[in-house]
Amino acid sequence: MRLNTSFATIASLVALVTAAPTDLTERQSAVRIMALGDSITGSPYQGCWRAYLWQKLQQAGIKNTDFVGTLPGQGCGFQYDGENEGHGGYLAVNIASQNQLPPWLSSSKPDIVLMHLGTNDVWNNRSPQEITTAFSKLVDQMRASKSTMKIVVAKIIPMNPSNCADCGKRVVALNAEIEKWAVGKTSNQSSITVVDVWTGFDTKTMTGDGVHPNDTGSKKLADSWYQAVAAAIKG
C-alpha cells in the first residue's frame, strides 16, 4: 500500500510539472498598453514603430502584453498586436480641451500609456507651455482612469518639413519643456518616464517628408522606446 501511494504521489508531481507553462509570462495577467499620439503613432507605415516594439518585446520573452485602443492596427508586413490611439492630425491642446481622452481610456482601460504627442501642435505654433499644460490635463485624466497609471512620454522626433522652417527649433524647445514638466508632474504612485526618441533620429534618412518615420525611422523609434517600456511592464 505504501509503495502504491508513493507511485501515485510521484505520478501527480510529474503531471503537474508537465502541465506547467514553460514561459512564466504566460501565467501573468496581461499588461494593457495604450499608444497615444497622432499620425506618427497611428497612420499606416508611420506607426509601425509599435509593431517593431511589440516584436522586440516578444523576442525578449516579454509576452504578457495587450496593446489596446479604439483604432485597429495597420499593415506593417507581419502580424502583431496593433490597437492604438494614434489619431492623424490631432493636437494635444485639442485632445485636452475637447476631453477626447476619457472615452478612449474608458474603452481600453490601459495600465501604461505611451505618448508621442505634440508634432501637430508644433506645426501650428503652439507654445511649449501650452502643450505641456495640455499634457498635464491628459495625465490627470489618465490617473482618474487608473490611479497607478504608468506614463511614458517621448521627447518627440525632429521635424524638417519643407513648409515649416521654424518647426525644427520649436521641437527642440518643446522637448526641453517636456523634461522639466515631467519632473514636476511625476509621482510615486503614477510615474512619468521621459524617453528621448529625438537623439540620433535623422530626418533625412529616417523620414520620407521630414516629419513621418519611414521603415528605418520606425525601427529607430522602437529601439528608443524599448528599455523604458520593458521596465514599465516588469514593474
N, C-alpha and C positions, 0 to 999 in steps of 0.2 A: 504493500500500500504506500509506504514511504517512497519507494522508487517511482511508482506511478505519479505521485504528487510532484516529485522533483522534475520528472519529464514534462509534466503539464506546465509547471512554472517556467521552465526553460523555453518551451514552445511559445508561451504567451509573450515572453520577453522578446523572442525572435520576431514574432508577429508585429509587436509594437515598433521595433527598430526598422523593420521592413516598410511599415506604413508611414513612418515619419518623413516629412518633406526634407529633401536634401538642401534646399535653399531656405535659410531662416527667414529671409524677407517675405517668402510666400505665406508665412504664418502671421505676419504683421498686418495690421489694418492699413489700407491704402492711404497715403498722404495725398490730399487733394490740392492741386496746384493750378492757379489761375494766372495766365499770362495776360497782362493788361497793357494796352497801348494803341497805336494807330496802324497805318499800313505796314510799317516796318515789323510789326508783330503779327499782323493778320493776313496780309494780302498774299496771293499765290506767289511762290518762289521767294519773295522778300521776307516772308515769315518762316522760311524753312530752317532758320536757326533753332526753332523749337523742336523740329524733327531731329536735327543733329544733336541737340541737347538730350532729348529723350533717348536717342541711340547710345550716347556716351554713358548715360546713367545705367541703361540696360547692360552694356558691356562691362560696367564696373560692378555688376551684381546688385545694383540698387533698383529693384523691380517693384517695390511697394509704393508705386506712384499711380495717380489718376489725374491726368491733365483735364481740367474742366473749363467750361464756358458755354455761352449760348450760341457761339459760332462754330461751324464744323471745321475740321482740319482741311488743309489744302494738299494738292498733289505735290509731293517732293521726291518722287522716284522710288519710295519704299513705304511699307506700312508702318504707321506709328500712331501714337495716341495724340490726336491733334486738336481737341476742342480748346477754344481760346476766347479772349475778349480783345482782339485786335481790330479796331474799327477805323478803316481808312478815312483820312481827312479830319478826324476828331481832334479837338483841342482839349487839353487838360482843364483849362478855365471853364470851358463849356460843359464838360462832363460833370464838373463840380457844381457849377451854378444851376444846371438843369437837373441835378440829382439823378443822373443816369446810372450811377454805380449801384445803389442799393438793390434794385431789382435783379441785376446780374449776380450780386452776392447772394441774394435770397434763393436764386435758382440753382446756383452751383455750389454754394457752401464751401469755399476753399479754406484750407489750413495755412497755405502760403500764397502770397501774391507776388508775382514778378512784374515789375513795372518799368517799361521803357516808353516814356511819355514826355512830350514837350516839343517834338520836332515841328509840328504844325503851329504851335504857339510861337516858337522862334520865327518861323516863316512869316507869321502875322505880327511880328514885332511886339509881342507881349513881353513885359519886363521879367527878369528872373524872380523878382519879388512877387509879382502877380502869379507866376507859375507855381512857385513853392507854397504860396498861400492856398492855391487850389489843391496842391498835393496834401497839405495839412487837413483840409476838409475830407479828401478822399481817404486818408489814413484814419480819421475819426470814424468814417462810415465803415471802413474795414473792421475796426476794433468794436464797433457796435454790432457787427455781424458775428465776430468771434473775438473775445477779449484777449486771447493769446495768439492772435494773428502774427505770423512772421512775414515781414515785408522786405523784399529785395529790390532795391531801386537802382536803375542804371544811370550813370553819367553818360548821357546819350552819345551816339556815334557822331562823328564830324559831318558837316554839311558843306557842299561846294557846288550848289546848283548855278546854272548859267544866268538865271534871272533873279538872284538874290546875293549880291556882292557882300552884304554885311552878315549873312547867315553864319558864316564860319566863326566870326568873333562873338556873335550872340550865343552860339553853342558853348564856347569857352566860358562866357560869363555865367550862363545857366549852370554849367557843371560845377563851377566854383561855389555857386549859391547852394546847390544840392548838397555838397559836402557839409556846409555849415548848418543847413536846415536839418539834415538827418541827425546830427549830434544833439540838437535841441528837441527833436521830436521822438527819438527812440525811447524805449522804456524797458525795464527788466522783464515785464510781463509780455510785451509785444515789441520785439526788436526790429530795428530798421538797419539793414546791411546795404552799404553802397558798393556797387560793382562798377569798376572802371572799364567800360567797353570802348571808350574813346581812344585810349592809348594804344598805339600800334595799328589802328584802323586807318587804312589808306583809301580815300575816296576815289582815287584814280584807278586802282586795281580791284577794289572790293565793292564798287557800285557800278551801275550802268548809267546813272544820271547825276551823280554827285550827292545822292541822298539815300536811295534804296539799295540794300545789300544784294549783290549777286551771289552765286554759289560760294565763291571764295569768302565773301564777306559773311555769309551765313555761318560757315564753318568757324570763322574767327569769332563771331558772336557766341556761338555755342561753347567754344573753348573758354571765353571770358566769363560766361555765366556759371560754368560747371562747378567750380570749387565751392562757391557760395551756396548754390542750390543744393549740392550734395550735403553740405554741412547743415543746412536748414532741415532737410529731410531726416537726417540722422538725429537731429535734436541736440 
